[in-house]
Amino acid sequence: MSGQIIDGKRISDTIREEIKRETAELAARGIRPGLAVVLVGEDPASQVYVRNKAKACEDLGFYSEVHRLPADTSQENLLALIGRLNEQTGINGILVQLPLPKHIDEKAVIDAISVDKDVDGFHPVSVGNLTIGDDSLLPCTPAGVIELLKRTGNSPAGKHAVVIGRSNIVGKPVSLLLLRENATVTIAHSRTPDLPALARQADILVAAVGVPKLVKKDWVKPGAVVIDVGINRLETGKLCGDVDFDDVAQAAGWITPVPGGVGPMTITMLMSNTLKAAKRAHGIG
Ligand code: NDP
């Protein structure tokens, strides 16, 4: 193994300490960031995510409320709840846990969230602002990827970044953020020919695919930074990324493990967005 490990847990802990300090300063001014999390149905993974978000709020001194709705909740009722949360002072961020049950139009729900409270960064106006380079609440996992790079001294500026994956929640926004950080960005996907040859050109290789251990050592330029966004559960129950860690670590200069790389950053960036939204709501920052 030659690559240095990018320790997402440690970096995430550092950012949470920074958020905690700022939250304490806001508390002295009578301001407390507030997050509302909405969960429809009983998907076990979603329940864990929601619990972790509420716990993170508690640890940081945020106010939080969790709205648990039955799986057969109508779209109308869900939209009515979002309407109330949009108006509720004390709630700075609204997160609707995805995926939603099939009878609910996910897009209609995301569109209904006030842009100012869109801490997931999925609202079309937030996406548009990201695209044109205006200030906006950034999608959490992609923002976490950029923090990992910057906080390990791996500035994207002037680098060739290859992003494998073009989803709206990871591949596209992470590409836009890398571009904003002055990387030269290539986006690859399932129709990209000779992906290994393309990946080998990357100074920064981001894998957001959902295929366990797809990226091998011979896909990686020696010394490249490899960021693995993938979270895949193997038949053994173990988690693994889209990168064959043990193999690729022999070539990479820097590499994120799974778990313990990008994963811990997602909730931390959600907290960071909630803090930012709270500050904005009070005309700070
Ligand atoms: P999607 O399934 O929405 O997108 C996957 C992308 O990978 C698509 O653009 C697809 O191409 C591309 N792709 C699929 N197979 C191949 C292949 N063999 N070669 C090249 N490209 C391929 O996934 P997400 O973006 O939502 O998630 C990606 C991974 O990241 C998943 O493992 C997910 O669990 C994880 N994830 C982790 C998060 C975290 O907090 N760390 C948060 C969100 C996701 P095409 O568009 O052509 O179909």
Boltz pocket constraint, residues with backbone or C-beta under 6 A from the ligand:
constraints:
  - pocket:
      binder: B
      contacts: [[A, 141], [A, 164], [A, 165], [A, 166], [A, 167], [A, 168], [A, 169], [A, 170], [A, 171], [A, 188], [A, 189], [A, 190], [A, 191], [A, 195], [A, 207], [A, 208], [A, 209], [A, 210], [A, 211], [A, 214], [A, 228], [A, 229], [A, 230], [A, 231], [A, 232], [A, 262], [A, 263], [A, 266]]
      max_distance: 6.0
